Every structure is written in C-alpha cells, then in structure tokens.
Amino acid sequence: MGERSAIVVGGGIGGLAAGVALTRIGWQVKVLERAAAFGEVGAGLSLWPNGVRALDALGVGDQVREHALVETRAGIRNMSGRWLSRTDTQELARRFGPVVTMHRARLSGILRGALPPGALSADTRVSRVTGAGLRGRRVEVEHGKGVLQADLLVAADGIGSTVRRSLWPQAPAPRYAGYTAWRLVVDTGRRLLAGGESWGRGERVGIAPLADGRTYLFCVANAPEGQWNPGNELAEIRRRFGHWHDPIPRLLAAADEEAVLRHDICALPPLATFVSGRAVLLGDAAHAMTPNLGQGANQALEDAVTLAACLDTHPGVESALAAYDRHRRPRTQWIARRSQRIGSAAQWHSAPATALRDLLLRLTPGSAVLNTLTPVLDWQPPGRDDLTTAHAR
C-alpha cells in the first residue's frame, strides 16, 4: 500500500494534534488554517490526566511537562472566599496523574514543532469539498491557493465548522448556553499557589496559575447573547467581580483591556454521526461542549489519538472511521451532557437554589468528587483490542 494522505482543516489544538497523530503512523498530512498565521488566540488551558496521556501518545508529553505548572491547590469557593469543596490534588495525581496548566499558545507551538516541514499551510480558507461523502472516492478540497486531493478529510475547524455545515447539512446549529465568559492572562509580579473556581449567584470566577508566573483568569456571568461592550469589557468584569475575595480584585486591577477576550458560551447538540464517507469531525467541530469540566481540548486530543489508532488498525479508511465513530461519539457526548449539567448548577441565580447548592458542595466528601471524575480521567490511548468494541457510558 502506498503512502496515504490526509487534509486537516483547522490549525487549532485538535487539528495540530490530528496532524501529529497521523504523521506518526506514516500518513502524509496537510494542515490548512484560514488565519494568516498559526498560533492559538486564547489564554490558559487545563490539561487533565487523560489529555496528558494523549500528548504522551503523540510523543510530546515530556515537552508539555517542561513548560507546565502542576496545580497544587484547587477547589470551589464562594464569592467571599469560603471553601465549599477542596480538591485533593495529591490524591488526584496519585490515582490518575497530575493536572497541568499552560498557555494555549505554548501547546500550539509544541504541536507545530512535531509536524514535518511543509505540513502547515496558513492563510488557506477552504471554499468547497467534494467526494468526501462518496464511498471509495478521494476527497478534493478547493481553497484560495488551489485544489488538494487526499484519502481522508479531518474537519477540526471548530464549533462553527465550515466542513460540518457543508457535509452535514441537517446537523443542528450550536446553541447558546445562557452565559458569557471573559478570559485573560494577568501578570501581577507574584506567582499564585492556588487555583480553582469561586461561585456566586449566576456568576463565577476561575483562577489558574501558569508556569511563567502569570495567572489565567476567567469570569462567567448569565447574560443575553451577543450583548458585548467592546473596549469596556474590563470595566464590566471589574464592576461584577471587583468586590469578590482576594486575589480576584488584585488580578483585575493588574489587567489590561487588550488582554480581555469575551465569548458567549455555546455548545453543539449531539450529532447522529461524526463521519461522512471519507470525512470525519474532530474536536469542537464534532462535540463542542461547555467548558465546565475543562475537557474541550482534552477530548480533541483523545479524538486525534483514537483516529490515528483506528486508521492504523483497520485496513480501509471507511471501516476505520466507523470504528472511530463508535468509539468516540458516545464518550464525548456523555461528557458534554455532564459538563452542561455542571454549568447549569454553577450558574444558578436564585438565593435559595444557590444556598442549597453550596450546602451540598460542603457536605460532599472530596473522595466522592474524585470518584465521579474517574470515568473521565481514566481514559487510556486505545490498543488494537479496544477498537473492536464500542465505548459507551
């Protein structure tokens, strides 16, 4: 069999990981990114043990650990700073491996460095895809620089995926979750020793120390969709959260307006399949989820490793993609549902509901919380035998 080829549409974390995974099993890969340059626009990223195992399978796990800060204290507090639930990070690390935090741009750079020269094509917007839905046909992708043909098309172009809209025309559109998020990286000159979230009434703040001494901060609030205030977003989050417990006011005081990113939180309703002929959806294009479990990027990394394992195990592209769909769709959709439920409770607004929620958090043992995370964090890169059966929760 000659060298097989793949076109990956989307140069984010999922697309780059897919490119690395396919390259490692001998495929010729071209990663197309519509932006003028590769590089993640964003802030901090939590890599949970399942995501770190996926990075190990991609051969870059050690590089990630060199640049990542291992979290030492975490949990959930209320807006005054009282702990509602503490995460035993040492026990979590013992059972599953450590959680590491790093900037998205750093991980993007590591993944790009694992790809061969010539694999990346920036400023390349896909305009048309043909042949992907026809059995046995090679995929043909038209873009601003010409036409490419390949044996496989991997759509890793995010929640608003152009490929999904083209090849899955009946697929539901993303839906607004009811809350918006601000993200920023702050440098106060002092490294924080603890991260975690703080929950209020219809509002939340998350803190994640980064290895370079800066801090990733995200703020979440119930809000109508699309009602943003460009140029005044920092003033808005200072108004909402500037009176919360330390170090939140100190972080906001040190922030710059230019560092603030705002996104309304949307999720993709479950799809009936991730596969159309020789085209396959990966990451947010397949299962965009709310960020409440911190699993979006981690699931994209799992997708990439599993896709390569299926292609390496099955003789035909179609049978490999069918195995990928059986293996990934139940798991990712189960995690997406769980993340949505957590977000709903975290965003409760009424005083009686939030008082009950906070009481239940205080009464729940930390060991019970870790037990509920086991089905998410115990993932291992699939072996040949794993890929012959479906994976369901």
KOLLUM-210901 format. One record per residue: x, y, z of N, C-alpha, C, O in turn. Coordinates in pm, whole numbers, plus 50000, padded with zeros to 5 digits. Example, Ala and Ser with C-alpha at 12.3 -4.5 7.8 and 13.67 -1.06 7.14 Angstrom:
residues 2
513194943150780512304955050780513204967050780514244966850846 512854977550708513674989450714512905000350787513415011450804 
end
This chain:
residues 393
500854988150000500005000050000500895012450000501835013350079 500585022149910501345034449904501055043350022500185040350105 501785054450030501585063850140500205070050129499815074950023 499485069950239498155075750241498235090250287499155094250358 497245098050242497315112450266496045117450333494965111750316 496195128150409495065134250480495165149250472496245155050477 494005155650461493885170050472493195172950605492115167750631 493805181050687493215185250814492805199850799493645208450772 491525202650815491035216350807490925221850949490125217151028 491735231850980491745237751113493075235451182493505224051200 493725246451220495055245451281495075248751428496075253951478 493975245851500493965247351644494575235151711495255227251646 494335233751840494915222651916494485209151856495325200451836 493195207351827492715194651774493285191751637493715180451612 493305201651547493825199351413495315196251413495755187251342 496085203551493497515200751502497775186951561498645179651514 497005183451665497175170151725496845159251624497535149051619 495795161251545495465151351442496595150151341496945139151299 497175161651302498285161151209499465153451264500075145451193 499785155751391500895148451454500565133551462501415125151430 499365130151504498975116151521499045108651388499535097351383 498545114751281498555108051150499975107051095500325097051032 500785117251117502175116751073502915105251140503745098651077 502615102951265503315092451340502975078451291503735069051316 501855076751221501535063451165501835062951015501385053750946 502585072650965503075071950829502255078950724502505077150605 501265086850764500445093950667501115106950626501835113150705 500875111050502501265124350456500135133950491498975131550455 500455144750560499415153450617499625167750572500745172650564 498515174450542498505188850518497475195150610496295191550606 497915204550694497025211450788496735225350732497645233450714 495465228050706495045240850648494435249650756493525245450827 494935261850768494445271350867494055284250797494845289950722 492835288950821492365300850750493005313650801493075323450726 493475313950924494125325950978495445328450906496015319450844 495925340750914497155344350844498385337250900499385335850830 498315332851024499455325951085498925315751186497845317451242 499705305251207499355295451309499665301251446500605309051461 498875297451544499065302151680497735304051747496825310151690 497605298951867496335299651939496085313551994496915319152065 494925318951960494455331052026493665326452147492635319752133 494115329752263493425324852382494245327452505495085336452509 493985319552606494625322052734495105308752791495795301152723 494715306052916495205294052980494455281552937493375282252876 495035270252968494475257352931494795247353040495945246253083 493785239953084494005229053180494105215953105493195212153030 495205209053125495395195853067495235185553178496085184253266 494125178353171493835168253271494605155453240495155154253131 494655146053333495475134153310495165126853179496075121653114 493895126453139493565119753013494175127152895494645120852800 494165140552900494775148252793496295146752791496895146352683 496915146052908498365144352914498745130652859499775129352792 497935120352886498215107152827498125107552676498915101152607 497175115052623497075116552479498315123252423498825119252319 498805133552493500025140252448501235131052456502135131852372 501265122152556502325112052561502265103152437503295099852379 501045099352397500885090952278501335098152152501745091752055 501255111552153501705119552039503205122352044503755128251951 503855118152152505305119752163505745133152216506935136452208 504815141252270505185154652317504875156652465504965167852515 504505146052536504135147352676505235153352761504965161752846 506485148952739507585154152821507815168952794508115176452887 507675173352669507825187552638506755195752708507035206752756 505555190652713504465197752779504755199252927504565209952985 505225188552989505505189053133506615199053164506595205253271 507575200853073508655210353095508135224753105508715232953175 507045227653034506535241353028505275243353111504685254153109 504855233153182503585233853251503785235053401504775230353456 502825241353466502815242453611501835232253666500665231853626 502305224053758501435214153819500645220853931501235226454024 499315220353923498485226754025498635219554158498685207254164 498695227354266498895221454398497675222854488497425214254573 496905233754470495695235454550494565240154459494755248954376 493405234254476492265237854392490985234054463490995227454567 489875238254405488565235254462487585246154424487805253654330 486485246854500485435256654475485205264754602485055259154711 485165278054587484865287054698483625295254665483165295554550 483085301954766482025311454737482655325154712483885326554718 481835335254685482385348154646483125355254759483905364454733 482905351154883483645356954995484935349555025485735354055107 485155338154958486395330754975486295318355060487285311255078 485105315355114484955303255194484985291055103484325290554999 485785281155145485885268955065484585260955076484095258155185 484045257454960482875248754956483275234354928482635224954976 484325232654851484795219354815486265220454780486655228654697 487085212154842488515212054814488865199654732488385188654758 489715201654632490205190554551491525185654608492465193354624 491585172854639492825166854688493705164154566493655153354508 494505174154529495295172954407496365162054417496735155954316 496855159554537497835148854553497185135254527497775126654461 495975133254580495275120654557494875119454410494945108654352 494435130554351494095130254209495305126154126495205117854036 496475132054158497685128754085498085114254107498555107554015 497895109254230498235095354259497375085754180497855075654129 496075088854170495155079754104495195080853952495065070753882 495365093153900495215094953756496435101453690496675099553571 497205109153766498265117453711497945132053740496805135253774 498925140753729498705154753765497885162253660497835158453543 497245173053706496635182853617497665193753594498255198853689 497905197253469498885207753439498195219153366497235217153292 498685231353389498145243053323499235249753242500385250653286 498865254453125499825261453040499045270552944497835269352931 499755279452879499115288152782498845280352653499655272052611 497705282952592497355276052468498415278152360498715268852284 498965290052354499965292752251501195283852267501795279752168 501545280852391502705272252416502435258152365503285252052300 501245252852394500915239452346500845239252195501295229752131 500265249652136500215250351990501605249851930501835242951830 502545257151989503905257151938504565243551948505305239551858 504315236452058504895223052074504355213551967505105205851909 503055214151943502455205351842502935208851701503185199951620 503055221651673503565225651541504985220551520505355216351411 505785220851627507155216151617507265201251594508325196451552 506195193751620506205179251600505775175351459505755163451426 505415185151377504995182351240506155184251143507045192451169 506165176851033507275178150938507205191350862506135197350852 508335195950807508335208250726507345206950610507245196350547 506645217550582505715217550471504325212450504503455212550417 504105207950628502795202450663501765213350691500565210850684 502215225450723501325236150764501105246150652502045250250584 499855249950633499505259850532498565270050593497375267350608 499095281850629498275292450687497645300750576497975299450459 496705309450619496015318350525495375310250412495435314250295 494775298950447494195289750349492755286850389492505278750478 491835293350323490415291950355489775281950259489835283750137 489175271550313488515261350231487205266950177486395272550253 486995265450047485765270549984484815259449942483605261649937 485335247449912484455236649867485105223149894486325221749883 484285213249928484755199649948483915190549860482685191449862 484555181749784483825172249700484385158349721485555156649756 483545148349698483965134449705484005128649843484115116549858 483905137149947484065132050084482925122650123483135113350201 481735124950070480605116850111480355104750025479385097450047 481215102249926481015091249834482005080149863483215082349866 481485068349884482325057049923483385054249815483085053249697 484635052949861485715049549771486345061249699487395059749638 485725072949704486245084649635487285091849720487165092649842 488305096949654489245105649723488595119149749487715123449674 489025125549855488495138649891489205149249809490415148649788 488445158949762489015170249690488615183149761487425185749781 489585190949798489345203249873489815215149790490965215849747 488905224349768489255236849698489475247849802488745249049899 490525255749777490805267049867491425278149785491635276849664 491725289049851492195300949781493495299049706493825307149619 494245288749739495545286649675495535275349575496565272349514 494385268949556494315258149459493435246749505492465248849578 493775234549462492995222549491493915211949548495025209949498 493455205049653494185193849712493325181249707492105182049721 493945169849686493275157049694493925148549803495135149649827 493125140249867493655131749974492725119849995491615119449942 493215110350074492415098550108491455101250222490505093750243 491685112050297490915114750417490835129750441491805137050418 489675134150488489495148050531489145148050679488175141650720 489925155350759489665156850902489195171150925489955180650905 487955172650969487395185950996487625189251143486955184051231 488585198051166488915202451302488805217551309489605224351373 487785222851240487665237351225486645243451319486005253451286 486495237651437485815244351546484305243351546483695236851460 483715250051644482275249151666481465254151547480365249251522 481995263751474481305268851356481785262351228481735268551122 482235250051235482875242651127482225244650989481055241750969 483025249750896482575251050757482355237350696481385235450622 483235227950725483095214550669481825207850721481115201350644 481555209350849480325203150904479085208950838478165201550803 479045221950823477875228150760477715223450616476595222550565 478835220350549478785216150409478385201550394477535198250311 478975192850473478775178450456477745172550550477275161350529 477385179850654476345175650748475235186350747474995192650850 474565188450635473625199750625472445198750720471835208950753 472105186750765470975185150857471395186151003470545185251091 472675187951029473145188451168472625200951237472535211551175 472265199951366471775211751438472875222151456474055218851461 472465234551466473415245451487473795246251634473055241551720 474955252151665475325254251805474265262451878473585270751817 474135260052008473125266952089473795274352204474745269452265 473275286152232473785294252342473425287952475472285283852496 474405287152565474205280652695473565289852797473145285152903 473465302852768472835312152861473815320552940473395328953020 475115318452920476105326252993477295329452903477585322452807 477955340252938479085345252862480345344452947480265343553070 481505344852883482765343352956483795353352908483925355952789 484535358753004485695367152977486935359353016486965352953121 487965359852933489215352752961490385362352945490415370552854 491355361153034492525369753026493675363653105493475355553195 494885367653067496095363853140496655376453204496795386753139 496975375353333497365386953414498745384453475499065373353516 499555394953480500865394153545500895404253659500945416353636 500865399153781500915407853899502315408753957502565416354051 503245400953900504585400453957504725390554071505805388954128 503615383954107503625373954216502945361354168501825361854117 503605350154184503015337354143502015332654248502305332554368 500845328854202499835323254292500115308454315500645301554229 499745303754433499965289754469498705281354461498765269154475 497565287854440496305280454438495455285054321495485296654280 494695275654267493745278654162492345274854205492045274354325 491505272054109490145267754139489115277854094489425287554024 487875275454135486765284154097486075289754220486145284154329 485405301054199484555307054302483175309154240483055314554130 482135304754311480775305054257479925315054336479935315254459 479195323154263478245332354323476845329254275476475317654258 476055339554252474695337954202474655342154056474625354054024 474665332253968474685335053825476025339953775476125344753661 477055338953857478395343753821479445334353879479235328053982 480585333653810481705325453854483015332053815483085340053722 484065328553889485435332453854486315320053866486175312353961 487205318153771488185307253777489595312753770489875322353698 490495306753846491885311053854492785298953829492585288253886 493785300753740494745290053712496135296153701496405303253604 497035293653797498415298453785499115291953666498905280153638 499935299553596500715294553483502185293453522502635299653618 502925285353447504305282353483505205294453475506215294953545 504865304253391505745315853376505485326553481506045337553473 504645323553580504375333053688503115341253667502635347653761 502585341153546501335348153520500145339853568500315328453611 498955345453559497735338753605496675339453497496405350153442 496085328153468494935327653378493685329653461493475322953562 492845339153418491625342553489490455341853393490515347153282 489385335253435488165335853355486995339553444486905335353559 486095347453388484915352153459483695348353376483705349653254 482645343753442481445338753374480225345353435480155347153557 479255348953350478035355253402476855352053311477005351453189 475685349953372474455348953295474235362253223474355372853283 473905361653095473735373953017473025370752888473095359552839 472315380452831471725378452698472825376152594473925381652606 472525368352495473515365152391473835377652308472945385052268 475125379552283475555389852189475605403952243475915413052166 475335406252369475335419852423476705423052484476875423052605 477645425752397479025428552438479265443452443478475451352390 480375447352508480765461352520482225462852479483075464752565 482525462152349483935463052306484605475752360484055486752353 485805473852415486535485052473486195487752617486885495552684 485135481352667484715483552806484525470452883483905470252989 485055459752828484845446752891485565445753026485035439853120 486745451553037487465451053163486695458453272486615453853385 486125470153237485315477453334484115469253378483705469953494 483555461453286482385453353320482745442353418482025440253515 483855435353395484195424553489484695430153621484525423853725 485325441853620485685448153748484435451853826484395450353949 483415456653758482165460153825481515447753885481015448253997 481535436953812480865424653857481655417353965481065412154061 482975416953951483775407854035484825414954120485545408354196 484935427954109485975435054182485825434854333486765438154404 484635431054383484415430354528484475416054581484215413654699 484815406454493484945392554539486235390854619487015400254636 486445378654668487565376254759488915377554689489005376554566 489955379954768491335380354720491695366554664491295356454721 492455365754554493165376554484492405382254364493015388754279 491095379954355490355384154235490465399154211490775403154099 490205407954312490355422254286491765426154244491965434754159 492755419654304494145422854271494475418854126495185426054056 493955407354083494185403153945493505412553846494095416153744 492275416353877491565425353787492205439053782492215445553677 492755443653894493415456753897494665456853809495035467253755 495315445353795496545444453716496295441453569497235441153490 495035439253531494715435053395494705446753298494505458253337 494945443653171494855453353062493635450252977493285438652955 492995460852928491815459152842492135450552720491315442352677 493345452352663493705445052543493825430052567493755422252472 493995426052692494155411852723492825404652738492805392352745 491715411852743490415405852772489805400152644489635407252545 489475387352648488745380652541487355377152593487225372352706 486345379652513484995376152555484335367152452484425369652331 483685356652500482955347552413481665343252481481675339452598 480575343952409479365337452457479565322352450480085317252351 479145315252554479365300852561478255293552485477075294952517 478665285952387477725277952307478165263352310479315260252340 477245254652279477545240352271476845234652150475845240152103 477375223752099476815217251982475905205852026476355196852098 474625205851986473765194452018474345181551961475095181951864 474005170152020474605157551977474305154351830473165155751785 475335150151758475195146151619474925131251608475305123551697 474265127251501473975113051480475205105351436475265093151454 476185112151379477425105651336478505116251323478215127951296 479755112151343480905120851322481545118551185482575124451154 480935109851102481585105150979480655107150860479455104850869 481235111550749480525112150621481495107450514482365115050471 481355095050470482275089550372483695089650423484005083050522 484565097050355485965098150394486255111150471487405115350481 485215117150523485375129150605484995125850748484065118150773 485715131850845485465129050985485595141851065486465150151039 484715143451162484725155051251485565152051375485575140751424 486275162351424487165160651539487095173151625486975184251572 487175171551755487195182851847485885190451847484815184351838 485955203651858484745211751869483855210551746482645212551756 484415207351632483585205351513482625193751531481565193351469 483005184251616482195172251640481345173251766480205168651767 481895179251870481225178352001481545190352090481855188752208 481475202252034481745214152115480905213952241479685212452235 481555215452355480885214252484481165226652568482115233952542 480335228852668480615239652761481895236452839482255224752851 482585246652890483905244352950483885240153096484915241053163 482755235753147482635233853291483415222053347483705221753467 483775212453264484645201553306486075203553259486945195353288 486335214353187487675216753135488145206153039489345203253031 487195200152963487535188552882487565191252731487855182052655 487265203352687487195205752543488455201952469488415193552379 489595207852506490855204752439491295190552467491855183852380 491035185752588491435172152624490705161852538491305151852497 489435164252511488695154952426489165155652282489165145452212 489555167452235490125168452100491425160552090491685154151988 492235160952195493475153152196493165138152195493805130552123 492175133952274491755119952270491285116152130491635105452080 490495124952067490005122351932491165119451837491145109551764 492185128051840493295126951747494025113651764494335106851666 494285109951888494995097351914494145085451872494665075951813 492845085951901491965074851866491795073551715491785062451662 491675084851645491545084351500492745077451437492595068851351 493935081351479495145075151425495195060251458495595052251374 494805056551579494805042451618493845034451532494165023251491 492675040051504491715033051418492245031251276492115020551218 492845041851221493385041051086494575031451078494815025150975 495295030251188496445021151191496025006651210496774997351179 494805004851262494324991251293493484985351181493574973351153 492684993551116491754988751014492344990550874492995000550848 492124980950785492734981650652492144992450562492844997650476 490864995950582490215005750497489865018350572489615017950693 489835029650500489515042350564488085042150618487855046550731 487135037150539485745037250584485535028950710484835033350801 486135017150716485975008850837486665015150956486185013951069 487795021950933488495028751043487645040151097487565042051218 487015047751007486195058951052484945054151124484485060551218 484395042851081483235037151152483635033251294482855035251388 484835027651311485315024051445485535036551529485195036751647 486095046851470486295059651540484955065051590484845069251705 483955064851504482645069951542482055061951658481515067651753 482155048751649481635040251758482375042851889481775042351997 483635045551879484475046951998484345060752062484325061952184 484275071251978484365084852031483015091452058482875098952155 482025088951973480785096551986480085094352119479685104052183 479905081752166479235080052296479985086852410479365093052497 481295085752412482065091552523481995106752522481715112852625 482245112852409482285127452405480915133352431480805143752497 479875127052382478535132452405478105130552549477365138852603 478555119952613478285118052756479005128852838478415134452930 480255131752805480995142052877480365155752852480295163952944 479905158352731479255171152701477985172952783477725183852833 477205162352797475975163252879476335165953024475675174053090 477355159453073477745161353212478265175553235477955181653337 479025180653142479525194353153478375204353153478395214153227 477375201853070476215210853065475475211053198475035221553243 475335199353260474625198753389475385206253497474785213453577 476705204653500477515211753599477385226853578477235234453674 477435231253453477325245453424475975251053465475895262353513 474935243253447473605247953487473545250753637473045261053679 474075241353716474075243353862474995254753903474665262553992 476155255653837477095266353872476525280053842476905289853907 475615280953746475065293953706473695296753768473035306453730 473265288553863472005291653931472085305753989473145310254032 470925312553989470915326454033470105328654161470445337354241 469065321054180468185323754294468905320754426469715311454434 468595328554528469255326954658468985313354720469925307054768 467725308354721467515295154782468255284054708468815275154771 468255284654574468925274054497470435274254520471045263754537 471035286154521472475286754540472865283154682473935277454704 472025286354780472315282354918472305267154931473165261354997 471315260754867471255246154870472455240154798473065230654847 472775245554682473935240554607475205241354690475975231854696 475425252854753476655254654832476685245254951477745240254988 475535242855012475475233455124475825219455078476585212355146 475295215254965475595201954913477075200554879477665189954901 477665210954826479105210554798479905208754926480865200954928 479535215755032480265214655159480115200755221481035195855287 478955194455198478695181455260479255169755179479345158555231 479635172055055480115161154969481595158654994482395167954978 481985146655033483415143855058484235145554930483755142854820 485465149954947486345151454832486575138354759486735138254637 486585127254833486775114154769485635110954674485835104554571 484425115454709483275112954622483395120954493483015116154386 483925133054503484125141254382485115134354290484895133654169 486215129354345487205122454262486595110054198486895106954082 485755103054272485125091054216484255094454095484205086853998 483575105954101482725109653988483555113453866483065112653753 484815117453887485675120953775486355108853711486925109953602 486295097553777487015085853728486695082253584487635079853507 485425081653542485165077953403485715087753301485935084053186 485945100053342486525110053251488045108753248488645108753140 488665107653365490115108653375490845095553356492065095553337 490135084153360490825071353350491065066953205491525055753182 490765075453109490975072052968492425068452941493345074752993 492615058152857493935054352811493925053752659492895050552599 495035056852594495095055452448494685041252408495175031652467 493815039852310493265026652278494295017452215495115021652134 494225004652254495004994352190494194987552082493014990652062 494814978252012494154971451900492864964651946491844965451877 492884958052061491694950852108490564960552145489384957452128 490924972352197489894981952236489064986652119487884989752135 489654987052001489004993051887488034983651816487394987451718 487924971351866486974961951806485624962551872484674956151825 485504970251982484214971652051483904986152070484814994452070 482634989352085482205003152108482545007252249482614998852340 482745019952267483005025652400481795034052439481495043952372 481125030252542479925037752581479915040052730480535032652806 479195050452770479005053352913477515052452943477105054453057 
end
